[in-house]
Amino acid sequence: MKVAIVTGGTSGMGEATAHELIKRNWNVAVMSRKKGQVPKALCLQGDVAEDADCRKVAKSVLDKWGRIDALVNCAGTTKFVKHEDLEGLSADDILGIFRVNLVGPFQMIRACQPALKSARGCIVNVSSVASILGTGSSIAYAASKAALDTMSFSLARALGPEIRVNIVAPGFVKTPWQVAAHGAEGAAALERKYAERTPLKAAPEAADVAEAIAWLLEGARSVTGEIIYIDGGMHIASPR
């Protein structure tokens, strides 16, 4: 059986991805900062911002299964700050967001690179449509995802031909992250507002993101350095 590591794998899009891969008969390890449980997955505690944790998780997976075929970098963080509020973000806020959203994926990729190379595996980095629209929870978040896109392009060249590197860029997805920030009613209102602006008149669900990730891992043998927008068409929506 093939083996995947999913960071941020105990909630939201990461958890949906873990379930989708388990359903497809993968062995799945999920990594998260807080203890969490995903049935039938190996749950490992660790912070992607800490290089030692990344290397420890990669070693634990290799010790258990002897291989790593896929890495899905889904762990992320943000601070909800209106884009016009420049005083709302400190240097530490920005660096903290970049440390998780950019440095974290880099460190996980570095830790898993030898095993992924041996398996001729695949990496999927979870970005956001905010990376090209300059929207989202904060300027720092959008900028961190744009940097993740650029890093992914560089790594697709650097790690080929053995390792493919691709990106999925969701739009608004109603996850526990959104509910925690806005409340259940607030998140539902944002989802409706988002859907109204998209060509498909719907916001994506976590399962939609998981299905796209699974395709990139299993079926996209000639695809690398690509971004798949899972946003209901928000990236081509008419401007306000």
N, C-alpha and C positions, 0 to 999 in steps of 0.2 A: 504493500500500500504506500502511496505517496504521502509525504509529510509536509505540512504547512505550519508556519508560525504567523499568528495574527496578533499584532499589538493593539492595545485598546479593545481587546476581544471579549470583554465581559459586559459590554453595554452597547446600545445603538447599532451603528453600521458594522462595527467590528464583531459584535455578537451575532448579528444576522449573517455575516460572512462565515463565521465559524460554523454556524448551524448548516449553512448551505453546503460547505465543504464536507462536513460530517455526513450529510445526506448523500453526498456523491462518493462516499467510502474513502475519504481521506483520513489519515491520522492528523489531528489538529492540536497544536499547543497554543493557548491564549496567554498573553502577557498583559498585566495591568498593574498600576501602582497600588491599588487597594485589592484586598482579597475579594475574589468573586468566583462564582461557579457557573460553568457551562457544561451541561450533561455530556458525557462521552469525550470531553476534551481534557487535555493535560493543562491544568491551570497553574501558572507560574507568576509569582509576584516580582515586580521589577519596574524601574523607572527608565524609560528610553533616554532621558536626559543624562543618565549616569552610564558611562562607557562600561564600567565593571559589571553592571546589571545586564547590559546587552550581551556581553561575552558569556556571562554566567547562564543566561537563558539559552543561548545557542549551544553551549556545552551540555546543558541538561537535556535538550532535545536530541542531540547526537548520542548522548549516553543511553537514552531510552530507545531510540529507533534507528540510529546509525546513519541517518541521512536527513537532508533538508531540501525539498523540491521547490518550495515556494515561501516567499515572505510577503506579507501584506502589512504595510505600515499605515495603520488606521488611528493610532494614538494621536491625540491633538489637544490643544488647549487654546484659550482665548481670554480676553477681558472685554466685556460689553461696554463700549464707549462710542458715543456718537461721533461720526467722522469730523464734524466741525469743532468738536471739543478737543483742541490740541493740548490743553492742560490736563486732560483726563488720562493721558498716558505718560508714565515716567520712563526713564531709560531702563530701569529694572523691569518694568512691565514688558517693554519691547524685547529685551534680551531674554526674559523668561519664556515668552511666546516663541521666539525663534529657537530657543534651546530645545523645546519639545517638538515643534512642528518641522524644524529643518535639521538641527544637529542630531536629534533622536533618530530619524530615519537613516541618516548617514551612518551613525554608529551601529545601528542594527544591520545595515547592509554590509558594513565592514566585518562585523562579527560572523555573519553568515556566508560571506563571499566564497571561502574555500569549498564549503559543502554544496552551495548552489552551483558552483562551477563544475564540480564533479557530477552533479545530477543534471547538468544542462537545464537549470531551473529558471524560475521567473520571479520577478519582483513587481508588485503593484503598490504604488504610492497613492494614498488618498488625499487629493488636493481639494479644490473648491472652485466653483464658477467665480467666486470673489477674486480669484487670482488674475482674471482678465478684465473684470468689471470694476475692480476697486470698490467693492461693496462689502457687505457682511458685518460681523459683530464689531470690528474695529479696523482702523488703518493698519495696525500691526499685524492683525490676523491675515488680512488680504495680502500684505507684503510678504508674510512668511510663506503663504501658499504659492505666490508667484516665484519666490526663491526655490521652493520645492520643485516646481515645474522645471525651472532651468537646471537645477541639479540633476533631475531625472534625465533630461536630454543628454547631459554630459556623461552620466553613468551608462546610458544605453549605448553610447559609442565606446566608452572605456571597458565595459564588461562583456560586450559581444565578442565572438559569436556564441559563447557558451551560455550567457545569461541574458534574458530579455528583461527590459525595464519599461514599464508602462504606467500610465496615470489614469485614475478615474477622478472626475471633478463633479461632485454632486452640487445641486442647488440646495434650497431649503429642504431639509429632511426633519420631520418631527421625531426627535429623539429625546431621551431623558435630559440631555444637555440643554436643549431648547426649553423644555418644561421647567427645569430648575432655574433658568435665567428669567423666564417670562411668565411662569405659572401655566397651568393647563389651558385656561381660557385665552391668555395672551399668545401662547404658542399656536393655538387653533386659529386665532384671528390673523396672525402672521402667515400661517399656511394658506388661508383663504385669500389674503391680499396677494401673496406670491402667485398663487394659481391663476388669479385673474389676469396677470400680466404675461403669462406664458402661452405660446401657441397651442399647447396641448391642454391648457386650462386645468392643470393638475400639478401638484408638487410630487416629487418622487418619494417613494417609501424606502426604508432601509433594505427591504428585500430586493428592490430594483438594483440598488448598488451592489448587493451581494451577488446577484446573478451576473452582472457585468464583470465583476472581479473573477468569478469562477470561469467565465468564458475566456478571459485573458490568460488565466492559468492553464486551462485545459485545451483550448481550441485555436488559439491565435498564434500558430507556429511561425508565421511570417511577420508578426506585428511587434515592433519595438520602438521606443521613443514616441509613443502615441498618447494623446489625451482623448479620453471618451467623456463627453459631457453628459451627465445624467441629471438633467435639470428641467425637463419639460419644454426645452427650447428657450430658456431664459437668456442664454448667451446670444440669441438672434432676435430677441423681442424688440419691438419698436421702443425707442427712447420715450421717456415721459414727455 
